[in-house]
C-alpha cells in the first residue's frame, strides 16, 4: 500500500510574456509537489482564473498592459484575503517591493533568478513564510527607519530629472530657492547620492521615479 501523498501546491501565473510563462511551466513540470493550474496573460484574466482555480500560490508580474500587478493583487485580496501572492518582476527597486508588500504580497521574485529561486520561494510562502531578496532587505529597512523620500521630495526630484535648476523648481512649486536647495540636500543624503544626476539614477533604480 502506497504511503499517503499530500496534495500538490497549486500555482497560478499572471504574466503577459508567453516565453516567460513557458519557462515557469518547465521549472514546475518535474516537481511532484507542485502543480500549475492556470496561466493568465493579463490582469483581468488573472483575477477571473483565481476565482475559478483558487490556487495555493499566485505569481503576478508587476508590469502588464491592462492593469498593474499591484492592482491585480489588491483586487484578488479584496475577495480572498488569505491569498498567497508572489510578485514577479524585472524591477529591482525597493519602492516597488514596498508597494507590493503593503498591498499583501508575501514574496518578491526577480525574473532573472526564477530558475534558481522559484521552487524554494513557492514552497516557503505556501508554508506561511515571506520571501524578500537580500538585495532589497537593507533598502526596505532604511525606508522603515525614516529615510523614505517624501511626496514633496519626489516632486522636486521629478523636476530635477527634467533638468530644471533650483530657481526653476522653486517657481514651478511656489517655493523659495533656499527651500528647494534644502529639499535637494535632503534627497542627496537619503539616497546617498554624489550629485543630482546620481540621485535621479538611484531613484529610477529604486522605483521612486519611473521613465
Secondary structure, 3 states (H helix, E strand, C coil): CCCCCCCCEEEEEECCCHHHHHHHHHHHHCCCCEEEEEEECCHHHHHHHHHHHCCCEEEEECCCCCCCHHHHHHHHHHHCCCCCEEEEECCCCHHHHHHHHHCCCCEEEEHHHHHHHHHHHHHHHHCCCCEECHHHHHHHHHHHHHHCCCHHHHHHHHHHHCCCCHHHHHHHHCCCHHHHHHHHHHHHHHHCCCCHHHHHHHHHHHCCCCC
